[in-house]
Amino acid sequence: MFNKRCNCDRQMWNPGFNQPMNMPQMSSPVMEPTITKCIEKDFYHQIPHVCPIHTHTINRHILTHCYTPQYTCSEECQVIDCGRPDGCCGF
């Protein structure tokens, strides 16, 4: 359809003189039917999604009992006087 070319050497019909002419006429262009081209395009779009994730933490406080001994001591002091009669040998 598009590769056809006009052969300008052929004789054209001139309706005004009813005789063939060797010279091409200047006239308005012939309107051909519209050719529709279909172009398909793909458009990708990112759609953000919110996915809530909840973390619940349980803190366990474990009480362990340890026993530390607490030592005490006591002391008693006795004074013995050997110079007394009830004490050492009576010297």
C-alpha positions, 0 to 999 in steps of 0.5 A: 500500500505504501510502497506504490509510487506514482508513475509520472510518465503515464498520461493523466486525464484532463477533464477540461480538455477531454484529452490526455496530458503528459504533465501532472496536474496540481490538485489537492492531495487524496486523503487515505483511510486512517491507519491505527497503530496499537502500542501496548505499554506496561507501567509498573507501580509500587503499592506500599502495604503496611504489615503491622508486626507487634512484639510483646515481651514478657520479662520474668524476674526470677528470685533465687534465694541464697543464704550467707551465714553471718557469724558472731562471736562472744568472749568472756574475760575472767580475772584471777588474782593469785594474791587472794586467799581463794586464788592461787596458793596464797602467796 
